[in-house]
Amino acid sequence: MDALEIIRLILLAAHILGLAVIVGVFLVQMRAKEGFRTGLLLGGAIAQLVTGLALVGVREASDLGVDNIKIAVKLGIALVVLIAAIVAQVQQRRGGKVKPAFHTAGGLAVVNVLVAVLWQ
């Protein structure tokens, strides 16, 4: 196993953990009316975006190639998840409505998983 493969596997593990944080927090708090864990949601969204981009870079560096259209769709969804997580955190700090942005981030993270798995 070469160094790039080890890096890819570490990034993949971090990517899955970021996903677990987003989806876990979303599912646990889906029916909540207050006390949303927006910090965890935002941390997971950042982890997903950074590790996802790094995974693409490692695949390209390893000459494995990627489906650029699929990656563009996943990146677009990940950016919306990140923006929604930021909005949720800002709204929470201001005492505003958190639920719409929180649910947008969590729901779209699930959509991104489905894109990753079902798009072959």
Backbone atoms as SQL, in Angstrom:
CREATE TABLE atoms (id INTEGER PRIMARY KEY, chain TEXT, resi INTEGER, resn TEXT, atom TEXT, x REAL, y REAL, z REAL);
INSERT INTO atoms VALUES
  (1, 'A', 1, 'MET', 'N', 0.852, -1.172, 0.000),
  (2, 'A', 1, 'MET', 'CA', 0.000, 0.000, 0.000),
  (3, 'A', 1, 'MET', 'C', 0.901, 1.239, 0.000),
  (4, 'A', 2, 'ASP', 'N', 0.692, 2.113, -0.980),
  (5, 'A', 2, 'ASP', 'CA', 1.538, 3.304, -1.076),
  (6, 'A', 2, 'ASP', 'C', 0.970, 4.448, -0.222),
  (7, 'A', 3, 'ALA', 'N', 1.741, 5.529, -0.133),
  (8, 'A', 3, 'ALA', 'CA', 1.385, 6.661, 0.727),
  (9, 'A', 3, 'ALA', 'C', 0.074, 7.312, 0.301),
  (10, 'A', 4, 'LEU', 'N', -0.161, 7.469, -0.997),
  (11, 'A', 4, 'LEU', 'CA', -1.406, 8.088, -1.462),
  (12, 'A', 4, 'LEU', 'C', -2.626, 7.256, -1.083),
  (13, 'A', 5, 'GLU', 'N', -2.484, 5.940, -1.105),
  (14, 'A', 5, 'GLU', 'CA', -3.607, 5.079, -0.724),
  (15, 'A', 5, 'GLU', 'C', -3.896, 5.214, 0.766),
  (16, 'A', 6, 'ILE', 'N', -2.864, 5.322, 1.575),
  (17, 'A', 6, 'ILE', 'CA', -3.055, 5.516, 3.013),
  (18, 'A', 6, 'ILE', 'C', -3.733, 6.857, 3.275),
  (19, 'A', 7, 'ILE', 'N', -3.278, 7.893, 2.594),
  (20, 'A', 7, 'ILE', 'CA', -3.893, 9.218, 2.736),
  (21, 'A', 7, 'ILE', 'C', -5.358, 9.170, 2.301),
  (22, 'A', 8, 'ARG', 'N', -5.631, 8.493, 1.182),
  (23, 'A', 8, 'ARG', 'CA', -7.008, 8.380, 0.681),
  (24, 'A', 8, 'ARG', 'C', -7.908, 7.693, 1.705),
  (25, 'A', 9, 'LEU', 'N', -7.410, 6.636, 2.316),
  (26, 'A', 9, 'LEU', 'CA', -8.210, 5.912, 3.299),
  (27, 'A', 9, 'LEU', 'C', -8.455, 6.741, 4.563),
  (28, 'A', 10, 'ILE', 'N', -7.465, 7.492, 4.992),
  (29, 'A', 10, 'ILE', 'CA', -7.635, 8.377, 6.152),
  (30, 'A', 10, 'ILE', 'C', -8.659, 9.467, 5.826),
  (31, 'A', 11, 'LEU', 'N', -8.541, 10.049, 4.633),
  (32, 'A', 11, 'LEU', 'CA', -9.506, 11.068, 4.214),
  (33, 'A', 11, 'LEU', 'C', -10.913, 10.492, 4.101),
  (34, 'A', 12, 'LEU', 'N', -11.019, 9.290, 3.589),
  (35, 'A', 12, 'LEU', 'CA', -12.323, 8.651, 3.464),
  (36, 'A', 12, 'LEU', 'C', -12.949, 8.422, 4.838),
  (37, 'A', 13, 'ALA', 'N', -12.159, 7.979, 5.798),
  (38, 'A', 13, 'ALA', 'CA', -12.660, 7.788, 7.159),
  (39, 'A', 13, 'ALA', 'C', -13.133, 9.120, 7.747),
  (40, 'A', 14, 'ALA', 'N', -12.355, 10.181, 7.560),
  (41, 'A', 14, 'ALA', 'CA', -12.745, 11.503, 8.056),
  (42, 'A', 14, 'ALA', 'C', -14.006, 11.999, 7.352),
  (43, 'A', 15, 'HIS', 'N', -14.124, 11.704, 6.062),
  (44, 'A', 15, 'HIS', 'CA', -15.299, 12.097, 5.283),
  (45, 'A', 15, 'HIS', 'C', -16.555, 11.396, 5.831),
  (46, 'A', 16, 'ILE', 'N', -16.445, 10.123, 6.118),
  (47, 'A', 16, 'ILE', 'CA', -17.568, 9.363, 6.666),
  (48, 'A', 16, 'ILE', 'C', -17.926, 9.861, 8.067),
  (49, 'A', 17, 'LEU', 'N', -16.936, 10.206, 8.865),
  (50, 'A', 17, 'LEU', 'CA', -17.206, 10.739, 10.200),
  (51, 'A', 17, 'LEU', 'C', -17.912, 12.093, 10.117),
  (52, 'A', 18, 'GLY', 'N', -17.494, 12.943, 9.184),
  (53, 'A', 18, 'GLY', 'CA', -18.176, 14.222, 8.980),
  (54, 'A', 18, 'GLY', 'C', -19.636, 14.011, 8.609),
  (55, 'A', 19, 'LEU', 'N', -19.867, 13.049, 7.737),
  (56, 'A', 19, 'LEU', 'CA', -21.235, 12.708, 7.350),
  (57, 'A', 19, 'LEU', 'C', -22.031, 12.216, 8.554),
  (58, 'A', 20, 'ALA', 'N', -21.425, 11.369, 9.355),
  (59, 'A', 20, 'ALA', 'CA', -22.104, 10.829, 10.535),
  (60, 'A', 20, 'ALA', 'C', -22.513, 11.943, 11.491),
  (61, 'A', 21, 'VAL', 'N', -21.661, 12.938, 11.640),
  (62, 'A', 21, 'VAL', 'CA', -21.985, 14.060, 12.525),
  (63, 'A', 21, 'VAL', 'C', -23.195, 14.808, 11.989),
  (64, 'A', 22, 'ILE', 'N', -23.181, 15.158, 10.709),
  (65, 'A', 22, 'ILE', 'CA', -24.301, 15.914, 10.132),
  (66, 'A', 22, 'ILE', 'C', -25.599, 15.117, 10.224),
  (67, 'A', 23, 'VAL', 'N', -25.592, 13.928, 9.695),
  (68, 'A', 23, 'VAL', 'CA', -26.823, 13.132, 9.624),
  (69, 'A', 23, 'VAL', 'C', -27.262, 12.707, 11.022),
  (70, 'A', 24, 'GLY', 'N', -26.327, 12.361, 11.884),
  (71, 'A', 24, 'GLY', 'CA', -26.682, 11.974, 13.249),
  (72, 'A', 24, 'GLY', 'C', -27.362, 13.100, 14.003),
  (73, 'A', 25, 'VAL', 'N', -26.764, 14.286, 13.980),
  (74, 'A', 25, 'VAL', 'CA', -27.355, 15.445, 14.656),
  (75, 'A', 25, 'VAL', 'C', -28.718, 15.767, 14.050),
  (76, 'A', 26, 'PHE', 'N', -28.803, 15.702, 12.743),
  (77, 'A', 26, 'PHE', 'CA', -30.068, 15.985, 12.059),
  (78, 'A', 26, 'PHE', 'C', -31.158, 14.995, 12.480),
  (79, 'A', 27, 'LEU', 'N', -30.863, 13.714, 12.438),
  (80, 'A', 27, 'LEU', 'CA', -31.878, 12.711, 12.766),
  (81, 'A', 27, 'LEU', 'C', -32.300, 12.770, 14.231),
  (82, 'A', 28, 'VAL', 'N', -31.342, 12.984, 15.117),
  (83, 'A', 28, 'VAL', 'CA', -31.657, 13.044, 16.538),
  (84, 'A', 28, 'VAL', 'C', -32.503, 14.273, 16.869),
  (85, 'A', 29, 'GLN', 'N', -32.256, 15.383, 16.199),
  (86, 'A', 29, 'GLN', 'CA', -32.934, 16.632, 16.540),
  (87, 'A', 29, 'GLN', 'C', -34.006, 17.045, 15.525),
  (88, 'A', 30, 'MET', 'N', -34.398, 16.151, 14.656),
  (89, 'A', 30, 'MET', 'CA', -35.338, 16.483, 13.600),
  (90, 'A', 30, 'MET', 'C', -36.652, 17.051, 14.146),
  (91, 'A', 31, 'ARG', 'N', -37.138, 16.559, 15.242),
  (92, 'A', 31, 'ARG', 'CA', -38.425, 17.009, 15.785),
  (93, 'A', 31, 'ARG', 'C', -38.268, 18.058, 16.882),
  (94, 'A', 32, 'ALA', 'N', -37.042, 18.437, 17.175),
  (95, 'A', 32, 'ALA', 'CA', -36.817, 19.414, 18.244),
  (96, 'A', 32, 'ALA', 'C', -37.359, 20.785, 17.859),
  (97, 'A', 33, 'LYS', 'N', -37.677, 21.556, 18.867),
  (98, 'A', 33, 'LYS', 'CA', -38.152, 22.916, 18.641),
  (99, 'A', 33, 'LYS', 'C', -37.099, 23.944, 19.053),
  (100, 'A', 34, 'GLU', 'N', -36.115, 23.493, 19.828),
  (101, 'A', 34, 'GLU', 'CA', -35.043, 24.382, 20.278),
  (102, 'A', 34, 'GLU', 'C', -33.834, 23.548, 20.680),
  (103, 'A', 35, 'GLY', 'N', -32.733, 24.234, 20.980),
  (104, 'A', 35, 'GLY', 'CA', -31.524, 23.546, 21.428),
  (105, 'A', 35, 'GLY', 'C', -30.781, 22.811, 20.329),
  (106, 'A', 36, 'PHE', 'N', -30.912, 23.296, 19.101),
  (107, 'A', 36, 'PHE', 'CA', -30.249, 22.641, 17.975),
  (108, 'A', 36, 'PHE', 'C', -28.738, 22.714, 18.117),
  (109, 'A', 37, 'ARG', 'N', -28.057, 21.645, 17.759),
  (110, 'A', 37, 'ARG', 'CA', -26.597, 21.562, 17.845),
  (111, 'A', 37, 'ARG', 'C', -25.981, 22.072, 16.544),
  (112, 'A', 38, 'THR', 'N', -26.106, 23.364, 16.316),
  (113, 'A', 38, 'THR', 'CA', -25.636, 23.941, 15.054),
  (114, 'A', 38, 'THR', 'C', -24.116, 23.895, 14.922),
  (115, 'A', 39, 'GLY', 'N', -23.409, 23.930, 16.034),
  (116, 'A', 39, 'GLY', 'CA', -21.949, 23.850, 15.978),
  (117, 'A', 39, 'GLY', 'C', -21.481, 22.517, 15.420),
  (118, 'A', 40, 'LEU', 'N', -22.129, 21.450, 15.846),
  (119, 'A', 40, 'LEU', 'CA', -21.800, 20.124, 15.313),
  (120, 'A', 40, 'LEU', 'C', -22.156, 20.034, 13.836),
  (121, 'A', 41, 'LEU', 'N', -23.314, 20.570, 13.480),
  (122, 'A', 41, 'LEU', 'CA', -23.751, 20.563, 12.090),
  (123, 'A', 41, 'LEU', 'C', -22.740, 21.299, 11.217),
  (124, 'A', 42, 'LEU', 'N', -22.308, 22.458, 11.661),
  (125, 'A', 42, 'LEU', 'CA', -21.339, 23.247, 10.908),
  (126, 'A', 42, 'LEU', 'C', -19.989, 22.533, 10.831),
  (127, 'A', 43, 'GLY', 'N', -19.541, 21.962, 11.922),
  (128, 'A', 43, 'GLY', 'CA', -18.277, 21.218, 11.918),
  (129, 'A', 43, 'GLY', 'C', -18.305, 20.045, 10.953),
  (130, 'A', 44, 'GLY', 'N', -19.411, 19.314, 10.948),
  (131, 'A', 44, 'GLY', 'CA', -19.560, 18.196, 10.014),
  (132, 'A', 44, 'GLY', 'C', -19.578, 18.659, 8.571),
  (133, 'A', 45, 'ALA', 'N', -20.257, 19.789, 8.308),
  (134, 'A', 45, 'ALA', 'CA', -20.324, 20.319, 6.943),
  (135, 'A', 45, 'ALA', 'C', -18.940, 20.749, 6.452),
  (136, 'A', 46, 'ILE', 'N', -18.179, 21.372, 7.320),
  (137, 'A', 46, 'ILE', 'CA', -16.813, 21.779, 6.950),
  (138, 'A', 46, 'ILE', 'C', -15.958, 20.546, 6.686),
  (139, 'A', 47, 'ALA', 'N', -16.059, 19.563, 7.573),
  (140, 'A', 47, 'ALA', 'CA', -15.284, 18.325, 7.392),
  (141, 'A', 47, 'ALA', 'C', -15.638, 17.649, 6.076),
  (142, 'A', 48, 'GLN', 'N', -16.919, 17.586, 5.756),
  (143, 'A', 48, 'GLN', 'CA', -17.357, 16.962, 4.507),
  (144, 'A', 48, 'GLN', 'C', -16.787, 17.674, 3.299),
  (145, 'A', 49, 'LEU', 'N', -16.865, 18.987, 3.294),
  (146, 'A', 49, 'LEU', 'CA', -16.387, 19.753, 2.148),
  (147, 'A', 49, 'LEU', 'C', -14.873, 19.618, 1.981),
  (148, 'A', 50, 'VAL', 'N', -14.143, 19.806, 3.044),
  (149, 'A', 50, 'VAL', 'CA', -12.676, 19.755, 2.970),
  (150, 'A', 50, 'VAL', 'C', -12.181, 18.356, 2.600),
  (151, 'A', 51, 'THR', 'N', -12.712, 17.335, 3.263),
  (152, 'A', 51, 'THR', 'CA', -12.244, 15.979, 2.964),
  (153, 'A', 51, 'THR', 'C', -12.711, 15.511, 1.590),
  (154, 'A', 52, 'GLY', 'N', -13.888, 15.959, 1.175),
  (155, 'A', 52, 'GLY', 'CA', -14.370, 15.613, -0.165),
  (156, 'A', 52, 'GLY', 'C', -13.463, 16.178, -1.247),
  (157, 'A', 53, 'LEU', 'N', -13.098, 17.448, -1.099),
  (158, 'A', 53, 'LEU', 'CA', -12.181, 18.062, -2.065),
  (159, 'A', 53, 'LEU', 'C', -10.817, 17.368, -2.045),
  (160, 'A', 54, 'ALA', 'N', -10.344, 17.045, -0.843),
  (161, 'A', 54, 'ALA', 'CA', -9.049, 16.359, -0.725),
  (162, 'A', 54, 'ALA', 'C', -9.108, 14.966, -1.350),
  (163, 'A', 55, 'LEU', 'N', -10.219, 14.270, -1.189),
  (164, 'A', 55, 'LEU', 'CA', -10.364, 12.944, -1.797),
  (165, 'A', 55, 'LEU', 'C', -10.294, 13.025, -3.316),
  (166, 'A', 56, 'VAL', 'N', -10.924, 14.024, -3.885),
  (167, 'A', 56, 'VAL', 'CA', -10.860, 14.206, -5.339),
  (168, 'A', 56, 'VAL', 'C', -9.415, 14.464, -5.759),
  (169, 'A', 57, 'GLY', 'N', -8.719, 15.307, -5.013),
  (170, 'A', 57, 'GLY', 'CA', -7.320, 15.598, -5.322),
  (171, 'A', 57, 'GLY', 'C', -6.440, 14.362, -5.255),
  (172, 'A', 58, 'VAL', 'N', -6.636, 13.549, -4.244),
  (173, 'A', 58, 'VAL', 'CA', -5.837, 12.330, -4.099),
  (174, 'A', 58, 'VAL', 'C', -6.142, 11.348, -5.229),
  (175, 'A', 59, 'ARG', 'N', -7.414, 11.226, -5.597),
  (176, 'A', 59, 'ARG', 'CA', -7.774, 10.331, -6.711),
  (177, 'A', 59, 'ARG', 'C', -7.118, 10.806, -8.010),
  (178, 'A', 60, 'GLU', 'N', -7.155, 12.104, -8.239),
  (179, 'A', 60, 'GLU', 'CA', -6.519, 12.654, -9.442),
  (180, 'A', 60, 'GLU', 'C', -5.007, 12.431, -9.408),
  (181, 'A', 61, 'ALA', 'N', -4.401, 12.635, -8.245),
  (182, 'A', 61, 'ALA', 'CA', -2.959, 12.439, -8.105),
  (183, 'A', 61, 'ALA', 'C', -2.572, 10.973, -8.300),
  (184, 'A', 62, 'SER', 'N', -3.501, 10.075, -7.998),
  (185, 'A', 62, 'SER', 'CA', -3.252, 8.645, -8.159),
  (186, 'A', 62, 'SER', 'C', -3.637, 8.145, -9.545),
  (187, 'A', 63, 'ASP', 'N', -4.006, 9.054, -10.426),
  (188, 'A', 63, 'ASP', 'CA', -4.457, 8.717, -11.785),
  (189, 'A', 63, 'ASP', 'C', -5.660, 7.782, -11.789),
  (190, 'A', 64, 'LEU', 'N', -6.522, 7.896, -10.781),
  (191, 'A', 64, 'LEU', 'CA', -7.729, 7.075, -10.726),
  (192, 'A', 64, 'LEU', 'C', -8.892, 7.753, -11.455),
  (193, 'A', 65, 'GLY', 'N', -8.832, 9.066, -11.567),
  (194, 'A', 65, 'GLY', 'CA', -9.883, 9.798, -12.262),
  (195, 'A', 65, 'GLY', 'C', -11.164, 9.860, -11.466),
  (196, 'A', 66, 'VAL', 'N', -12.013, 10.797, -11.845),
  (197, 'A', 66, 'VAL', 'CA', -13.309, 10.978, -11.192),
  (198, 'A', 66, 'VAL', 'C', -14.344, 11.334, -12.248),
  (199, 'A', 67, 'ASP', 'N', -15.601, 11.155, -11.898),
  (200, 'A', 67, 'ASP', 'CA', -16.705, 11.597, -12.733),
  (201, 'A', 67, 'ASP', 'C', -16.929, 13.074, -12.396),
  (202, 'A', 68, 'ASN', 'N', -16.439, 13.955, -13.256),
  (203, 'A', 68, 'ASN', 'CA', -16.466, 15.388, -12.952),
  (204, 'A', 68, 'ASN', 'C', -17.878, 15.934, -12.775),
  (205, 'A', 69, 'ILE', 'N', -18.836, 15.424, -13.516),
  (206, 'A', 69, 'ILE', 'CA', -20.213, 15.906, -13.368),
  (207, 'A', 69, 'ILE', 'C', -20.759, 15.503, -11.997),
  (208, 'A', 70, 'LYS', 'N', -20.528, 14.267, -11.605),
  (209, 'A', 70, 'LYS', 'CA', -20.978, 13.795, -10.291),
  (210, 'A', 70, 'LYS', 'C', -20.326, 14.623, -9.185),
  (211, 'A', 71, 'ILE', 'N', -19.029, 14.862, -9.307),
  (212, 'A', 71, 'ILE', 'CA', -18.316, 15.634, -8.289),
  (213, 'A', 71, 'ILE', 'C', -18.846, 17.064, -8.236),
  (214, 'A', 72, 'ALA', 'N', -19.164, 17.648, -9.387),
  (215, 'A', 72, 'ALA', 'CA', -19.713, 19.002, -9.417),
  (216, 'A', 72, 'ALA', 'C', -21.071, 19.054, -8.714),
  (217, 'A', 73, 'VAL', 'N', -21.904, 18.042, -8.956),
  (218, 'A', 73, 'VAL', 'CA', -23.215, 17.986, -8.288),
  (219, 'A', 73, 'VAL', 'C', -23.025, 17.838, -6.786),
  (220, 'A', 74, 'LYS', 'N', -22.152, 16.923, -6.372),
  (221, 'A', 74, 'LYS', 'CA', -21.908, 16.716, -4.946),
  (222, 'A', 74, 'LYS', 'C', -21.307, 17.960, -4.292),
  (223, 'A', 75, 'LEU', 'N', -20.416, 18.641, -4.995),
  (224, 'A', 75, 'LEU', 'CA', -19.825, 19.874, -4.467),
  (225, 'A', 75, 'LEU', 'C', -20.892, 20.946, -4.300),
  (226, 'A', 76, 'GLY', 'N', -21.765, 21.076, -5.288),
  (227, 'A', 76, 'GLY', 'CA', -22.842, 22.059, -5.190),
  (228, 'A', 76, 'GLY', 'C', -23.740, 21.788, -3.990),
  (229, 'A', 77, 'ILE', 'N', -24.106, 20.536, -3.798),
  (230, 'A', 77, 'ILE', 'CA', -24.938, 20.173, -2.652),
  (231, 'A', 77, 'ILE', 'C', -24.183, 20.441, -1.348),
  (232, 'A', 78, 'ALA', 'N', -22.909, 20.075, -1.303),
  (233, 'A', 78, 'ALA', 'CA', -22.102, 20.286, -0.092),
  (234, 'A', 78, 'ALA', 'C', -21.992, 21.771, 0.251),
  (235, 'A', 79, 'LEU', 'N', -21.879, 22.611, -0.758),
  (236, 'A', 79, 'LEU', 'CA', -21.814, 24.055, -0.509),
  (237, 'A', 79, 'LEU', 'C', -23.130, 24.579, 0.061),
  (238, 'A', 80, 'VAL', 'N', -24.243, 24.076, -0.451),
  (239, 'A', 80, 'VAL', 'CA', -25.549, 24.487, 0.087),
  (240, 'A', 80, 'VAL', 'C', -25.697, 23.991, 1.525),
  (241, 'A', 81, 'VAL', 'N', -25.233, 22.781, 1.807),
  (242, 'A', 81, 'VAL', 'CA', -25.261, 22.263, 3.179),
  (243, 'A', 81, 'VAL', 'C', -24.442, 23.173, 4.089),
  (244, 'A', 82, 'LEU', 'N', -23.250, 23.548, 3.651),
  (245, 'A', 82, 'LEU', 'CA', -22.396, 24.426, 4.454),
  (246, 'A', 82, 'LEU', 'C', -23.062, 25.784, 4.689),
  (247, 'A', 83, 'ILE', 'N', -23.609, 26.365, 3.643),
  (248, 'A', 83, 'ILE', 'CA', -24.275, 27.667, 3.776),
  (249, 'A', 83, 'ILE', 'C', -25.466, 27.561, 4.728),
  (250, 'A', 84, 'ALA', 'N', -26.255, 26.502, 4.595),
  (251, 'A', 84, 'ALA', 'CA', -27.402, 26.311, 5.488),
  (252, 'A', 84, 'ALA', 'C', -26.944, 26.130, 6.934),
  (253, 'A', 85, 'ALA', 'N', -25.847, 25.427, 7.136),
  (254, 'A', 85, 'ALA', 'CA', -25.311, 25.243, 8.494),
  (255, 'A', 85, 'ALA', 'C', -24.841, 26.575, 9.082),
  (256, 'A', 86, 'ILE', 'N', -24.212, 27.392, 8.247),
  (257, 'A', 86, 'ILE', 'CA', -23.779, 28.722, 8.702),
  (258, 'A', 86, 'ILE', 'C', -24.993, 29.569, 9.062),
  (259, 'A', 87, 'VAL', 'N', -26.006, 29.561, 8.194),
  (260, 'A', 87, 'VAL', 'CA', -27.236, 30.328, 8.460),
  (261, 'A', 87, 'VAL', 'C', -27.889, 29.854, 9.753),
  (262, 'A', 88, 'ALA', 'N', -27.949, 28.544, 9.962),
  (263, 'A', 88, 'ALA', 'CA', -28.543, 28.006, 11.187),
  (264, 'A', 88, 'ALA', 'C', -27.795, 28.498, 12.423),
  (265, 'A', 89, 'GLN', 'N', -26.474, 28.484, 12.342),
  (266, 'A', 89, 'GLN', 'CA', -25.695, 28.928, 13.505),
  (267, 'A', 89, 'GLN', 'C', -25.873, 30.424, 13.757),
  (268, 'A', 90, 'VAL', 'N', -25.871, 31.228, 12.699),
  (269, 'A', 90, 'VAL', 'CA', -26.074, 32.670, 12.845),
  (270, 'A', 90, 'VAL', 'C', -27.464, 32.949, 13.413),
  (271, 'A', 91, 'GLN', 'N', -28.467, 32.253, 12.889),
  (272, 'A', 91, 'GLN', 'CA', -29.837, 32.439, 13.386),
  (273, 'A', 91, 'GLN', 'C', -29.937, 32.055, 14.859),
  (274, 'A', 92, 'GLN', 'N', -29.258, 30.983, 15.235),
  (275, 'A', 92, 'GLN', 'CA', -29.306, 30.562, 16.629),
  (276, 'A', 92, 'GLN', 'C', -28.688, 31.615, 17.539),
  (277, 'A', 93, 'ARG', 'N', -27.594, 32.195, 17.113),
  (278, 'A', 93, 'ARG', 'CA', -26.937, 33.227, 17.924),
  (279, 'A', 93, 'ARG', 'C', -27.783, 34.482, 18.039),
  (280, 'A', 94, 'ARG', 'N', -28.566, 34.766, 16.999),
  (281, 'A', 94, 'ARG', 'CA', -29.423, 35.957, 16.998),
  (282, 'A', 94, 'ARG', 'C', -30.784, 35.698, 17.623),
  (283, 'A', 95, 'GLY', 'N', -31.058, 34.457, 17.974),
  (284, 'A', 95, 'GLY', 'CA', -32.349, 34.121, 18.550),
  (285, 'A', 95, 'GLY', 'C', -33.444, 33.955, 17.507),
  (286, 'A', 96, 'GLY', 'N', -33.053, 33.755, 16.257),
  (287, 'A', 96, 'GLY', 'CA', -34.023, 33.605, 15.174),
  (288, 'A', 96, 'GLY', 'C', -34.425, 32.158, 14.953),
  (289, 'A', 97, 'LYS', 'N', -35.100, 31.931, 13.834),
  (290, 'A', 97, 'LYS', 'CA', -35.576, 30.589, 13.490),
  (291, 'A', 97, 'LYS', 'C', -34.427, 29.750, 12.929),
  (292, 'A', 98, 'VAL', 'N', -34.117, 28.695, 13.613),
  (293, 'A', 98, 'VAL', 'CA', -33.011, 27.808, 13.241),
  (294, 'A', 98, 'VAL', 'C', -33.503, 26.638, 12.393),
  (295, 'A', 99, 'LYS', 'N', -34.711, 26.183, 12.686),
  (296, 'A', 99, 'LYS', 'CA', -35.211, 24.930, 12.128),
  (297, 'A', 99, 'LYS', 'C', -35.150, 24.855, 10.592),
  (298, 'A', 100, 'PRO', 'N', -35.563, 25.880, 9.833),
  (299, 'A', 100, 'PRO', 'CA', -35.533, 25.731, 8.365),
  (300, 'A', 100, 'PRO', 'C', -34.120, 25.481, 7.815),
  (301, 'A', 101, 'ALA', 'N', -33.149, 26.242, 8.274),
  (302, 'A', 101, 'ALA', 'CA', -31.779, 26.065, 7.785),
  (303, 'A', 101, 'ALA', 'C', -31.192, 24.748, 8.289),
  (304, 'A', 102, 'PHE', 'N', -31.482, 24.399, 9.533),
  (305, 'A', 102, 'PHE', 'CA', -31.009, 23.143, 10.115),
  (306, 'A', 102, 'PHE', 'C', -31.526, 21.958, 9.305),
  (307, 'A', 103, 'HIS', 'N', -32.803, 21.983, 8.979),
  (308, 'A', 103, 'HIS', 'CA', -33.404, 20.890, 8.214),
  (309, 'A', 103, 'HIS', 'C', -32.910, 20.876, 6.771),
  (310, 'A', 104, 'THR', 'N', -32.660, 22.038, 6.211),
  (311, 'A', 104, 'THR', 'CA', -32.096, 22.095, 4.859),
  (312, 'A', 104, 'THR', 'C', -30.734, 21.424, 4.835),
  (313, 'A', 105, 'ALA', 'N', -29.880, 21.770, 5.787),
  (314, 'A', 105, 'ALA', 'CA', -28.537, 21.183, 5.842),
  (315, 'A', 105, 'ALA', 'C', -28.599, 19.675, 6.033),
  (316, 'A', 106, 'GLY', 'N', -29.390, 19.231, 6.986),
  (317, 'A', 106, 'GLY', 'CA', -29.479, 17.794, 7.259),
  (318, 'A', 106, 'GLY', 'C', -30.093, 17.016, 6.113),
  (319, 'A', 107, 'GLY', 'N', -31.167, 17.534, 5.562),
  (320, 'A', 107, 'GLY', 'CA', -31.837, 16.855, 4.448),
  (321, 'A', 107, 'GLY', 'C', -30.967, 16.767, 3.211),
  (322, 'A', 108, 'LEU', 'N', -30.283, 17.862, 2.895),
  (323, 'A', 108, 'LEU', 'CA', -29.408, 17.840, 1.721),
  (324, 'A', 108, 'LEU', 'C', -28.178, 16.970, 1.933),
  (325, 'A', 109, 'ALA', 'N', -27.731, 16.825, 3.162),
  (326, 'A', 109, 'ALA', 'CA', -26.622, 15.900, 3.429),
  (327, 'A', 109, 'ALA', 'C', -27.055, 14.472, 3.114),
  (328, 'A', 110, 'VAL', 'N', -28.287, 14.140, 3.454),
  (329, 'A', 110, 'VAL', 'CA', -28.813, 12.816, 3.115),
  (330, 'A', 110, 'VAL', 'C', -28.907, 12.657, 1.599),
  (331, 'A', 111, 'VAL', 'N', -29.359, 13.702, 0.910),
  (332, 'A', 111, 'VAL', 'CA', -29.417, 13.676, -0.562),
  (333, 'A', 111, 'VAL', 'C', -28.026, 13.445, -1.133),
  (334, 'A', 112, 'ASN', 'N', -27.015, 14.096, -0.557),
  (335, 'A', 112, 'ASN', 'CA', -25.652, 13.937, -1.048),
  (336, 'A', 112, 'ASN', 'C', -25.153, 12.503, -0.880),
  (337, 'A', 113, 'VAL', 'N', -25.558, 11.862, 0.182),
  (338, 'A', 113, 'VAL', 'CA', -25.217, 10.444, 0.378),
  (339, 'A', 113, 'VAL', 'C', -25.857, 9.613, -0.726),
  (340, 'A', 114, 'LEU', 'N', -27.108, 9.885, -1.001),
  (341, 'A', 114, 'LEU', 'CA', -27.808, 9.138, -2.049),
  (342, 'A', 114, 'LEU', 'C', -27.154, 9.350, -3.412),
  (343, 'A', 115, 'VAL', 'N', -26.731, 10.573, -3.694),
  (344, 'A', 115, 'VAL', 'CA', -26.015, 10.834, -4.954),
  (345, 'A', 115, 'VAL', 'C', -24.731, 10.017, -4.996),
  (346, 'A', 116, 'ALA', 'N', -23.987, 10.015, -3.895),
  (347, 'A', 116, 'ALA', 'CA', -22.717, 9.285, -3.841),
  (348, 'A', 116, 'ALA', 'C', -22.913, 7.795, -4.087),
  (349, 'A', 117, 'VAL', 'N', -23.949, 7.238, -3.505),
  (350, 'A', 117, 'VAL', 'CA', -24.153, 5.802, -3.560),
  (351, 'A', 117, 'VAL', 'C', -24.845, 5.354, -4.844),
  (352, 'A', 118, 'LEU', 'N', -25.853, 6.097, -5.272),
  (353, 'A', 118, 'LEU', 'CA', -26.692, 5.651, -6.387),
  (354, 'A', 118, 'LEU', 'C', -26.185, 6.072, -7.760),
  (355, 'A', 119, 'TRP', 'N', -25.387, 7.124, -7.838),
  (356, 'A', 119, 'TRP', 'CA', -24.876, 7.602, -9.121),
  (357, 'A', 119, 'TRP', 'C', -23.669, 6.732, -9.507),
  (358, 'A', 120, 'GLN', 'N', -23.867, 5.863, -10.460),
  (359, 'A', 120, 'GLN', 'CA', -22.777, 4.978, -10.897),
  (360, 'A', 120, 'GLN', 'C', -22.324, 5.338, -12.257);
